[in-house]
Amino acid sequence: MPNRTAQEWVRLSLRTPGILIFGMVLVPCGWILNLVATVAPNWRTLNELPNSPPSEYIEQGIWDICRTSPSSVRPVCGLEDTTYFGNEVIEPAQGLMVASLIVAIIGMCVAIPGVRCWKPEPNWTVAGMGGLLFFLAGVMTIIPIAWYTHVLEEVATLSPTINVKVGYCIILGYIGGIFQIVGGFVMFIGICRCCGGKNRGERRVEDVVGPQFRSKPPPRPVIVPSLSRPDRSSGGSSSVPYSRNSMDEDVSFPRAKSPAVRTDNSSYGGRPYDADL
């Protein structure tokens, strides 16, 4: 598609473009899910603990470890496990998850002025940069989540007979990261006009106003006939459709007839009636 200036495109509606609405709704939802996945101590659960009731289990996160038993109303948190927290995946996961939350907040601060719901035209460059930050935040979430899932059973446990299961934080982290990646990518593609301007809700001006207004037709020539009388000696012909002789002839009009003299013997005692009287 040839390059076109901004004046050759027009928006058919003053509503906020759909890709910006999609991104600004999806990203905050993903951020909330990532926040829960970061702070909640349930990246994995340890069941069938030795010397413990069958209903008792341990929840392990990247910041805390809790034990839940049927005899206690609330789980007991703050358990120490230096072997678990010393694993190579825990410290990078802590840093990347916190960095993901911060980058997403910075992206929100950048994207909101770019979307500009209170103005007819958004700032596509600023909104696209905000979408790029959202995309990076989602990637920083997926990396530790996928890494932790990959080494889920390799992380040190209390006993090799313990049954290890995936916690809900892993699921929330995957969903939140995908939300941010998809929302950020959709917002970022608005930085360039593609698909005939459909991603921005724009159309070409000539497609809207019709082909009859694409280019102005050339002005019609105006021919003014010459009214100058040619020179008699030159013998030239006049452009006027009548001849010179017809102009020189005198136009004679018929004379009005005078009224005839009426005679009426019945009037004035039988005397003739003169019209001059």
C-alpha positions, 0 to 999 in steps of 0.5 A: 500500500502506498504511503499516505499522509494523515490528511488522506484518512478519516475516522468514521466515529469519535469513539475510542478505537476497539483495539485500545479498549480491548487492551485497556480492559485486558491488561488491568485484569491480567495485572490483578491476576499477576498480583495474586500469583505473586503474593499468594503462597500457593505455587505448589502444594505438598500432599501426603506428608509423612507423620501427618493426617491425610488432609494436611498439606503444605502450600509453598510460594515464592515468598512464604510457606503455609501449612493447612491442617483440619484442626486449625481454622487458619493456615499456619504461615511463616514456615522456614525452609532454607533448602526450598528458598535456596533453589535457583528458581526462587530468587529470579521468580521473585525479581521478575514477578515484582518487575512485571507488576512495576512495568505494567503500572508504568505502561498504564501511566503511559497508555492512558494519556495516549488513549485520550478517551476525552479527545476525538483522536488518540495519540497512537505513538504514545498508546503503542509504547504503552502497549509495548510495556504491557507486552514486556510485563506479560513476558516477564510474568510468563518466564518465571511461571514456565520455569517454575512449572518445568522444575516443579518436581525437582525443587527440594522437598521434605521427603521423596514420597510427597505428592507434589501438585501445581498450585493455583498461583501458577494458573493465575500467572499463566492467565495474567501473563497471557492477558498482558501479552495479548492486550499489549500486542493489540495496542502496539499494532495501532502504532502503524496503520495496517489492514486498510486502516481498519486497526485504527477505525479509519478509512481513506477519504476517497472511499468515504466521499465517493469517486466523484470527489476524488479529483476536481474536474477541469473547468469548462471553457467559456466561449464569449462571441465577439460583437465587434463589427468588422471594417467595411473596407476589409471585407471580412465576415462577422461572427454575428449570425446576421449580415451587415446589410440587414442591420443597415436596412430601415425597419418600416412599421405600418401606420395606424389607421385613422378612425372612420367617420360615422354617420348616424341619422338617428342621432341629433335629429337626423343630422350627420354625426361628425367624429371631430365634434 
